[in-house]
Each structure stands twice: as structure tokens, then as C-alpha cells.
Amino acid sequence: MARKTPVAGNHSEAPSAAPLSAEQVAESYRLMLLSRLLDERVYALNRQGKAPIVASAQGHEACQIGAVWALDKTRDLFVIYYRDIATCLALGYSVSELMLGYMARRGAPFSGGRQFPYGGADLKRRVINTSNVVASQIPHAVGAALAFKMRREPSVAIVHFGDGATSEGETHESMNFAAVHKLPVIFFCENNGYAISVPLRKQLAMARISDRAAAYGFPGVTVDGTDVAATYRAVREAADRAREGGGPTLIEAVVPRLMAHTTDDDERRYRTAEELEERKRRDPLPRLRQTLLDGGLLTADGDSAMRRQCIAEIDQAMAAAESTPYPDESTFYDHVYAPQAKK
Ligand SMILES: Cc1ncc(C[n+]2csc(CCOP(=O)(O)OP(=O)(O)O)c2C)c(N)n1
């Protein structure tokens, strides 16, 4: 691992094509841990009736962080989906901001507390996810990429989605259109093997989701989505090509889904006990912790201190969200309909 100044989470300068530095790898562990602990806390809040619904990112964290770090927050567009918790942390959202979304409070970054957590748009920070309708975000990203190309802006749109989304018609129309017009867009599939209860083998007849790209005429790659650096490299390469006019890439990041689809789902009805046990071996968090411990980049005491710090941050965010009011009724139609002219 090359050692250099950490730039994690701060890509106002062009990101380096070099592999991640040791410091970045250590920072990715902190973000993964924070995402995991936040995820666990909001699951508990859901069971207490305080967070209406939670879609967990457990297992997806590494690929989400690697993808963000390969792009430029100041000029690229991040079209996320409901499972992108670590993506948002890597983009610089604070736990306090995200907690407002979980508890549907005023001031939540994407919808002001009126939508599913992570649903809505934060145009100032170039992050959008206008709907939870599966795959509906994909044509939005392609439209933005078309605008970048027409305006000759050196920006790239990345769009995140799950494996199930690749069966939707909108996905195919979007990929084909993006290919024909060589648009600067990265299709980023977080393949966790399930669309709620539907396993991958019932979504597609070929081995890999990335194989779909060949049908449109652009590159498709499969990466180990539990590896931050592998994902970073794949996204960085796709972004470089897109900025040079080389068009889209489909990246399939293979990850385990370590929790049920959402807090509303009971996965024991469709996954065997052996499978639920086996997936723990693919958890990116303990693996990265061990790598850092072995490499002398983390100590057991340092790990405990980091964990305490993350929990304190989450405690504080929770208390702040609980004392924040719900959105005002008068804002019910904000961002839904154009403002009415006064008669
Ligand atoms: C068009 C549409 N059909 C069905 C649903 C209900 N639904 C919500 S999430 C989901 C599964 C999506 O699975 P996948 O794309 O693999 O993403 P994952 O949630 O596994 O990350 C479904 C069917 C929906 N929101 N939109």
C-alpha cells in the first residue's frame, strides 16, 4: 500500500489514480464502523416505533465508500438508492443529518422528513434519489449525463441500484440510450443476491450482471464489493473513461446482504439457516479490521476508542433528532407541485 497524504472524503482536487493510501484504508474502516453502528441503532429505533422503516446497508459498506472516493463531490452527480448509508457518510453527511431522515424530522437533508430515509434530493450537494420506485433513478442519471455532455461539463453521473433493478425495463432503456449517445454515466449495481425474497437466479439466466453490458456495447466489470480498494479502482477507471468521452460502464459490486431486505421483512421465510450463517463469513467489517490489526494500522485499544467515539456521535444525533419537530403541515406539498400563483 502506497503511503501518501490522506484525501479520503475530500476530493475537491482530482482524485489520484494511485491505489488507496494506508491512511485512506484506515479511514474507510472508521466510516464502515460508523455506518454499521448507525445501521444497528436505527434498527433498534425502528423496533421502538421511532424510525418508520430502515433498509440496512450492512454488507454493502465497502463498495459504497470505494465508489464515492473514486469520484469528485464538487462536479459529479451521485444518484443513490435507499440502501446507500455508507455512501452518504463518505459523501460527508453527518450522522445528525442522517438521523433526521430516519426519524422523519424537519431539516432532513433529502426531503425535509417527508420521504423514506434517503429519498428526495439535495441538489446543492449533488445527491439525488427522487423515488423508491425500483430503477426509476436510472433514467434520471442518464438524463443528467446527457446534460453534462451537451453542456460540455467534465462531470460524471453515477447511479446506484440493486440486482433486482436490472430486470426493470427502465434499466435497459437507460443503458441502451447511454451507450448510443456515449454518455458519462456509471451504472453501479450493488448485487446482494436478492430482490426482497427473489434470488438472483430468478432475475437473470447468465452468470453475472456485468455480462449485460456487452449487449449494449460498453464495458461491464464485476468487483468484490467487500473490498474498498477494488471498488475504488473500478469506479475510478470508469470515471476516467467517461470524462474522456468513452461512454458508460456497468460495475457489478458483489456484496452479502447481512440483514433482511428492510425492517418490514422476515428473511427467515425464504433463506435457510445455513445461508444466514454462511453470509457472516463475507462480512467486510471484521475482515478489514483484521487486515488493519495485522498491518499495524490499528490496535485493539484504538479500535475500542473509535467504537466509543462513533457511539457517542450516534447518541448525540439521536437526542438532537428526538428534540427536532416533525415537518410543518404547511410544507406538505413542497417539492411535489410547483408553487401556486396567488389569486
Ligand atoms: C417498480 C417497483 N416494483 C416493486 C417495488 C417494491 N420493491 C421495493 S425494493 C424491491 C427489491 C429491490 O431489490 P434490488 O433491486 O435487488 O435492491 P436491494 O433492495 O436488494 O438492494 C422491491 C421489489 C418497488 N419499490 N418498485
The ligand as a Gaussian input file, in Angstrom:
#p B3LYP/6-31G(d) Opt

LIG

1 1
 C      -41.191000      -0.782000      -9.639000
 C      -41.196000      -1.349000      -8.248000
 N      -41.549000      -2.642000      -8.054000
 C      -41.538000      -3.158000      -6.809000
 C      -41.169000      -2.391000      -5.737000
 C      -41.109000      -2.990000      -4.337000
 N      -39.692000      -3.206000      -4.015000
 C      -39.030000      -2.339000      -3.223000
 S      -37.428000      -2.751000      -3.043000
 C      -37.604000      -4.117000      -4.009000
 C      -36.455000      -5.029000      -4.263000
 C      -35.334000      -4.380000      -4.962000
 O      -34.247000      -5.265000      -4.988000
 P      -32.863000      -4.879000      -5.540000
 O      -33.007000      -4.003000      -6.739000
 O      -32.091000      -6.124000      -5.720000
 O      -32.224000      -3.973000      -4.416000
 P      -31.924000      -4.322000      -2.876000
 O      -33.096000      -3.771000      -2.108000
 O      -31.768000      -5.791000      -2.734000
 O      -30.670000      -3.605000      -2.533000
 C      -38.908000      -4.227000      -4.477000
 C      -39.397000      -5.320000      -5.356000
 C      -40.824000      -1.048000      -5.965000
 N      -40.440000      -0.232000      -4.970000
 N      -40.817000      -0.553000      -7.231000

